[in-house]
């Protein structure tokens, strides 16, 4: 099954958003949606990842694998996020070797979540 890259669409990263302006999460979603999606990755918008103080946030998951939540993402990180999602999709267990992770994923990890038991 494909890896899922969840993008928090409503994230304001704890910052005020002027009326009529897009929040940082919506900007991140737009930047990612404008790029080609890697093979084995499905990109899904979500309303909230509850990482508001470390937003904008993204999460990676797939059945039987470790999951991850990453924060402090910006639209400038879109290509690196997709590269990290592609590396994750190629694993069986969700564990991407440290040096194969984009730097943004090495430095901005919020949580690693154990796989659900079958």
Secondary structure, 3 states (H helix, E strand, C coil): CCEEEEEECCCCCCCCCCCCCCCHHHHHHHHHHCCCCCCCEEEEEECCCCCHHHCCCEEEECCCCCEEEECCCCHHHHHHHHHHHHHHHCCCCCCCCHHHCCHHHHHCEEEEECCCCC
